[in-house]
Amino acid sequence: MKMENKLSVGVDIVSIKRIRDIITSSKRDRFLSKIFSSSEIKDALSKNDEAQFFAGRFAAKEAVKKASSTKSLISSNNFKSIEIFNYESGKPGVKAPNCQNIELSISHDGNYAIAFCIRS
Ligand SMILES: CC(C)(COP(=O)(O)OP(=O)(O)OC[C@H]1O[C@@H](n2cnc3c(N)ncnc32)[C@H](O)[C@@H]1OP(=O)(O)O)[C@@H](O)C(=O)NCCC(=O)NCCS
């Protein structure tokens, strides 16, 4: 079907253990530098649980991609071009090419991190 809605949504859930296994292995540096910007890697330093933090960021990037897929603005495997940051309040925001009007929410509990994105 060709019809496109004005609003797009994206959601993703990530296993924190899956991320913990990678970042405590020899694949750590390659994984982090492929997926996360230097600011995101720096932000992780202030977090109690970096696996939880990176799982939330990973879910957020996937959610942004899903919300953007119909608009073809973000290439399918360029995670680094989607940067997640926090405003002073703690609320998460997104910097990505040609991406305005994006709202994002991230949550973590137990073994999972989840992110939801809405884009107009
Ligand atoms: C913000 C708050 C609701 C987070 O809830 P939580 O159950 O502790 O933690 P969750 O795992 O569900 O959520 C954490 C994520 O919430 C998001 N978050 C933090 N502050 C936020 C805010 N002010 N508005 C929206 N989202 C926020 C962040 O993305 C954070 O993850 P990150 O730091 O890795 O980016 C909680 O810390 C809180 O109640 N803070 C005090 C009141 C407050 O600031 N309320 C915000 C609206 S006024």
Ligand as a Chemical Component Dictionary entry (heavy atoms), coordinates in Angstrom:
data_LIG
# 
_chem_comp.id                   LIG 
_chem_comp.type                 NON-POLYMER 
_chem_comp.pdbx_formal_charge   0 
_chem_comp.three_letter_code    LIG 
# 
loop_
_chem_comp_atom.comp_id 
_chem_comp_atom.atom_id 
_chem_comp_atom.alt_atom_id 
_chem_comp_atom.type_symbol 
_chem_comp_atom.charge 
_chem_comp_atom.model_Cartn_x 
_chem_comp_atom.model_Cartn_y 
_chem_comp_atom.model_Cartn_z 
_chem_comp_atom.pdbx_ordinal 
LIG C1  C1  C 0 12.601 10.340 34.835 1  
LIG C2  C2  C 0 12.102 9.099  35.579 2  
LIG C3  C3  C 0 10.602 9.087  35.395 3  
LIG C4  C4  C 0 12.751 7.836  34.980 4  
LIG O1  O1  O 0 12.084 6.659  35.435 5  
LIG P1  P1  P 0 12.800 5.358  36.017 6  
LIG O2  O2  O 0 11.754 4.341  36.225 7  
LIG O3  O3  O 0 13.681 5.756  37.151 8  
LIG O4  O4  O 0 13.808 4.862  34.901 9  
LIG P2  P2  P 0 13.532 4.289  33.435 10 
LIG O5  O5  O 0 14.526 3.242  33.162 11 
LIG O6  O6  O 0 12.087 3.968  33.190 12 
LIG O7  O7  O 0 13.842 5.561  32.530 13 
LIG C5  C5  C 0 15.137 6.068  32.425 14 
LIG C6  C6  C 0 15.137 6.938  31.214 15 
LIG O8  O8  O 0 14.143 7.938  31.359 16 
LIG C7  C7  C 0 14.482 9.026  30.527 17 
LIG N1  N1  N 0 14.265 10.255 31.277 18 
LIG C8  C8  C 0 14.980 10.735 32.299 19 
LIG N2  N2  N 0 14.466 11.920 32.699 20 
LIG C9  C9  C 0 13.398 12.176 31.906 21 
LIG C10 C10 C 0 12.464 13.243 31.814 22 
LIG N3  N3  N 0 12.548 14.314 32.607 23 
LIG N4  N4  N 0 11.491 13.194 30.871 24 
LIG C11 C11 C 0 11.415 12.133 30.041 25 
LIG N5  N5  N 0 12.284 11.075 30.071 26 
LIG C12 C12 C 0 13.250 11.114 31.003 27 
LIG C13 C13 C 0 15.940 8.850  30.118 28 
LIG O9  O9  O 0 15.978 8.492  28.746 29 
LIG C14 C14 C 0 16.420 7.703  30.993 30 
LIG O10 O10 O 0 17.372 6.851  30.405 31 
LIG P3  P3  P 0 18.835 7.420  29.988 32 
LIG O11 O11 O 0 19.315 8.237  31.136 33 
LIG O12 O12 O 0 19.632 6.194  29.742 34 
LIG O13 O13 O 0 18.615 8.231  28.734 35 
LIG C15 C15 C 0 12.468 9.163  37.062 36 
LIG O14 O14 O 0 13.861 9.290  37.150 37 
LIG C16 C16 C 0 11.815 10.284 37.829 38 
LIG O15 O15 O 0 10.699 10.105 38.304 39 
LIG N6  N6  N 0 12.510 11.420 38.008 40 
LIG C17 C17 C 0 12.046 12.512 38.827 41 
LIG C18 C18 C 0 10.883 13.278 38.270 42 
LIG C19 C19 C 0 11.095 13.739 36.865 43 
LIG O16 O16 O 0 12.134 14.243 36.489 44 
LIG N7  N7  N 0 10.025 13.548 36.068 45 
LIG C20 C20 C 0 10.064 13.864 34.689 46 
LIG C21 C21 C 0 8.827  14.541 34.198 47 
LIG S1  S1  S 0 8.476  16.034 35.096 48 
# 
loop_
_chem_comp_bond.comp_id 
_chem_comp_bond.atom_id_1 
_chem_comp_bond.atom_id_2 
_chem_comp_bond.value_order 
_chem_comp_bond.pdbx_ordinal 
LIG C1  C2  SING 1  
LIG C2  C3  SING 2  
LIG C2  C4  SING 3  
LIG C2  C15 SING 4  
LIG C4  O1  SING 5  
LIG O1  P1  SING 6  
LIG P1  O2  DOUB 7  
LIG P1  O3  SING 8  
LIG P1  O4  SING 9  
LIG O4  P2  SING 10 
LIG P2  O5  DOUB 11 
LIG P2  O6  SING 12 
LIG P2  O7  SING 13 
LIG O7  C5  SING 14 
LIG C5  C6  SING 15 
LIG C6  O8  SING 16 
LIG C6  C14 SING 17 
LIG O8  C7  SING 18 
LIG C7  N1  SING 19 
LIG C7  C13 SING 20 
LIG N1  C8  SING 21 
LIG N1  C12 SING 22 
LIG C8  N2  DOUB 23 
LIG N2  C9  SING 24 
LIG C9  C10 SING 25 
LIG C9  C12 DOUB 26 
LIG C10 N3  SING 27 
LIG C10 N4  DOUB 28 
LIG N4  C11 SING 29 
LIG C11 N5  DOUB 30 
LIG N5  C12 SING 31 
LIG C13 O9  SING 32 
LIG C13 C14 SING 33 
LIG C14 O10 SING 34 
LIG O10 P3  SING 35 
LIG P3  O11 DOUB 36 
LIG P3  O12 SING 37 
LIG P3  O13 SING 38 
LIG C15 O14 SING 39 
LIG C15 C16 SING 40 
LIG C16 O15 DOUB 41 
LIG C16 N6  SING 42 
LIG N6  C17 SING 43 
LIG C17 C18 SING 44 
LIG C18 C19 SING 45 
LIG C19 O16 DOUB 46 
LIG C19 N7  SING 47 
LIG N7  C20 SING 48 
LIG C20 C21 SING 49 
LIG C21 S1  SING 50 
# 
